[in-house]
């Protein structure tokens, strides 16, 4: 890989880290935001979810515009809105202001995601599984960095300073991308374009859309409720619960890279079936037995590593099922289902917890959901990429 391509990949990765620093850290600041704005749990829940919903609404059209126009420009627009939204969030003084700037930041995230994954794949076109795995892994790394940063400033009762730092970093990465990213080659627009949801008539795309939805239902139920499970059921303290969630994120980042690379050699269908089934098995002792902190750490690392393909593989497989001019469109469409799953997963788990208790609720929303994902993956058909050259090359 040439020096110019290394520079492009690094700029893309570091930019995406700033996005995930915002996306995965908000829960750390919510308690202080509730006190400062004098809002209740429902209003706080709306603030937490609005960036996810605004991203979900824009992912599919952003993928379409990434195919129709220069992907670099679409990516830059996303980072501009994200940076302005996060900086505005840092200075917001009312509930309405906070809601509006979080909405704007989420919209920026929704716009940038499809072009980011497509550009990463095109930069590393001969190792697509590794490329998408690497692209996904930095999301969890950024989440860890952001959570630590926000947690530090929250301990100083200065959560706004943390988001000012994140917003400024995002705008700095925007400038770096303007300088270092190249314009993408135009795609062939002579073919009639499919309506977005006509893409779902392709089996691999439909299966991947449902699979990424189910995977995110389970993963965000983990992020929202498993720390509570560790505190109330396993009787660990809050620091230990946070550490275990951090181990989970780290393992997902590592697994995205390693399993992504292995999928280039052994096939994505095989690995997603085996890893999903093994991940579901790991959750049984995790949720249904008693154990020490060290055993919990082993469970969480294994679970996170095995669950890592739930996003990256279900993005890669649809990309390999369409022609080059539809790659961003299918990426945005598939990821829309993923973001919807992340938005509804915690709510589904919360509703079951209220009625059935946390152990049974998490067994359903995590273990059962992953088992269903495993069975669904049997419907996938292993395929070679449909295009090569400026896009992805065949194996």
N, C-alpha and C positions, 0 to 999 in steps of 0.2 A: 504494500500500500504506500503510495507516494506521500511526500511531505504535505502537499496541498490537501489531500484527502484526509490525512490525520488531523489537520487543522480544522477542517469542516466538521469532522466527527466530534472533536473536542468542544467546539463552539456549540454544536447542537446539544451535547450531553450536559454541559455546564448550564446552558440556558434552561433545560428541562428540570435541572435540580432546583433552580429558583422557583419554578412553578410548583413543584411538589413540596418545597419548604412552606409555601403558603397553604396548599391544599390539605396537607396532612397534619398541620399544627393547630388548626383553629380550635379543636376540642380542648387544647391545653389552656387557651385564653378565655374560653366561654365563661367559667365561673367569675372571673374578674369583670368581664363585660356585663354579666347579669347584674352585679352589684353596682357598677358605675352607671348603667343605663336604667336601673331599677325595673328590670323586666322579669317575667316569670319563665318557667321551664318551657312552656309552649312557644313563647316568643323567641327564646334562645334557640329552640329546635328549628324554628323557621330560619333564623340567621345561619345556623349550621348547614341547612340543606339547600338554601337558595343558590349558592355557587354550583352545586351539583346539578340542580334543575336547569339553570341557565346554560351550563355546559352541554347537558343532554339535548336541549332544544337546538343548539347550533352545531353539534358534531356532524350530522349528516349533510346539511347545506355547506358546511365548511369543507367537507371532503369533495363535494361537487365543484365548488369554486377552485379548490386546489387542482382539480383536473382541467378545468376550463381556462384558468389563468396561471400565472407564475406562482409556484408553490412558495418561493421565498417571500413574495409580497404578502401572501396569506398568512404565513408564519409570523412575519414582522407585525402585521396588524394585530394578531393575537397577543403577541408580547407587549405591544403598546397599550392595548386595553387592560391587560393583566397588570402591568406596572402602574398605570394610572389608577386602577381600581384599588390596588394594595396600598399605594401612597395615600389615596383619599380615605381609605379605611382607617389608616393610622391617625388621620386628623378629624375623623367623624365625631360629631358632638351630640347627635341625637339618634334615636332608633331608625328614623327614616333615612338619615344620611348613611348610617351603617349598612342598612338593608340595600340601599342603592349602590354603594361602592362594592359590596360583596357580589351583588348581581353583575356589575360591570367586570369585576375580576374573573368571575366564573365564565362570563361570556368570552373573555379573552382566552381562557383555558380551552373552552370548547372549539374556538377557531384554530388554535395552534396545534392541537393534538394530532389530527389526521396528517397534516403536512410534515410534522416532526417525524412520525413513524415512517412515512413514505420516503422522506429525504434520507433518513438513517438507512433504510433498506437499499436505496439507490447508491449510497456511498460505499456500502459493503455488499455489493450485489452477488458475490460468489458464495457468501456464507449467510444466507438470509435468516436462518433460525438463530444463529449467534447474534446477528445484527439486531433483530427484534427483541431477543432476550436481553442484550446489553441496553437497548433503549428503555426497556421496562425496568431493569434493575436499578437505574439511577433514580427512578421515581421513589423507591423505598429508601435509598440513601439520602435523598433530599428530605424525605419525611422525617428521618432520624435527626438530621442536622437542624431542620426547622423546629422540631419538637424540643430539642435541647436548647436552642436559641430562645424560643418563646418561653420555655420553662424558666430559664435564667432570668429573663426580664420580668416575668410574672412574679418571681420571688422578690423582685425589687419594686413590685407594684407599678411597673412601667411597661405594660404589654404593648402600648402604642409604639414605643421605641423599637421593639422587635420587628413590627410590620413596616416601619419606616425603613429599617435596614433591608428587609426582604424586598420592598418596593424599589429602593435605589439599586440593589443588586440586579433586579429584573431589568430595569432600564439600562443599566450598564451592559448587560448581556444583549439587549436589543441593539445597542450601538455596535457591539462586537459582531453580531450577525449581519448588520448592514455592511460592515467592512469585509468580512471574510467569506460569507456565503455567496455562491454564484447563482445567477439566474438559471432556472431549470429549462431544459429543452422543451419546446412545445410538443404536445402529443398529437396524434392523428385524430382530427375532429371530423373526418369525412364519413365515419360510420354513424348510423343512427344511434342516439344515446338512449339507454334504458332508463325508465323511471326507477327511482331509488328502490322501491319495494318490489319491483320486478326482479331485482337481484336475488331476493329471497326465494325465488323459484329454483335457484341452483342449490342442490342438496347440501354441499359443504358450507355454503354461506348461511343457509337457514339453520343447520345444526350448530355452526359456530356462534351465530347470534344468540340462540337459546343457551348454548354452553357458557358463553361469557357472561350472560345474565345470571345464570345459576351460580357460576363461580364467584361473582361479585356479591350476590346475596349472602353466600357463606362467608366470604372474606371480610365484608364490612359488618356482619354480625359478630365476627371474631373481634374486629377493631373496637366496636362499640360496647360489647357486653362481656367478652372473656376476662378483662381485668376485674370487673365486678364479680364474676364467677370465682376467680382466684381469691378475692378478698372475703366473700361471704360463704363460700362452700369449702375451699381448700384452707382457708384461714391464714392466708399470707397477708403481709401489709401492703400498703399502696406502692411503696418503692419497689418491692419485689414484683408486684403486678406490672408496673411500668417497665421494669427490666425484662420481664418475660415477653411483653409485647414488642420491645425493641429487638430481642433475639429473633422473634418471628419475622419482623421486617428484614433484618439482616439476612436471614436464611432465604427469604423470598428473592432478595436481590442476587445472592450467590446462585441460587437454583435457576433463576432466569437465564443467567449466562451459561452455566454448565449444561443444563438440560437443553437449552437452545442449540448449543454447539453439537450435542449428541444427536439431536433431531435431524440435523443436516446429514448425518451419516446413517442413522437407523430408521428414520421416518417419524413424522409427527403423530400420526394416528396411534402407533404402538406406544409411544412414550406418554401421550396424554392419558391413554387408558390405564396403563400400569401405574403411573404416578398418581392419578386420581383415586384409583382403587386403594393404593397403599396409604394415601393421605386420609381417606375415610376410615381405614382400619386404625390408624394412629389416634384418631379422635375418640375412639371408644374407651381406651384406658384414660385418656386425657379428661373426659367428661364423667366417667362412671366409676373411677377408683380414687383412692386417697394416695398421696405421695408427698415427697419432700420437695424443696425448692430445686435441688439439683436434678431430680427426676423430671420435674416440670420443665426445666430448661431443655433437657434432652427431647422431651415430647414436642415442645414448641419449635425447636430447631428442625426436627424431622418433619413436622407438619408443614412449617413454612417452606422448607426446601421442596417437598413433594407437591405442594400446592402452587408453586411458582408458575407453572405453565398455563394456569387458568386464564390469564390475560394474554400473554405473548403468543401462545400457540393459536388461540382463537382469533388473533389478529393476522397471523402469518398465513394460516390455511385459506381464508377468503382471498387474500392478496394473490395467492398462487392459482386461484380459480377463475381469474378474470384477465382480460387484456390490459395492456399498460395504461390506456387512457381512462380506465375505470378503477385504478388501484386506490387513489385517494377517496373516491366515492364509496367504495366498498369498505375501506378502513373506517371512514366516518360513520357509515351505517352500522357496522358491527360494534364499534365502540359506543355508539348511542345506547345499544342494549346493555353494554357493560356498565355505563354510568347510571342507567335506570336501576340496574340491580343493586348498585352501591347505595342508591338513594332509598330503596324500599327495604333492603335487607335489615337494617337496624330497626325499622318500624315493625316489620313482621316479627322479628325476634322479641321486641318489646311487648307486642300484643300477646304473644304466646307466654311470655314470662308472667304477665299480669294474671293470666288464667291458669297456667299449668306449673309455674315455678321455673326457675332458671335452668336447672339441669335438663329437664325434659324439653324445654323450649330450644335450648342450644343443640340438643341431640337432633331435633327435627331440622332446624334452620342450617346447621353445619353438616352433621354426619349424613342425614338422609338426603339433603340437597346434593352433596358430593357423590353419593352413591347413584343418584339419578343422573348426574352429569357423566359418570362413568359409563352407564348403560347407553346414554345418548351418544357418546363418542364412538360406540360400535358402529353407528350409521355413517361415520366419515369414510370417504374414499381417498386413499393416498394418491396424490397427484404431483406431477412435476409442474413447475411454473409455466404459465402459458406464453411467456415472452422472455426475451433475452436482449442482449445488446446494451442499450442505455438504461434498461431497467434491470430486473434480476435475471441471472442466467440460470439455465437448467442445472440439475445436480451433475 
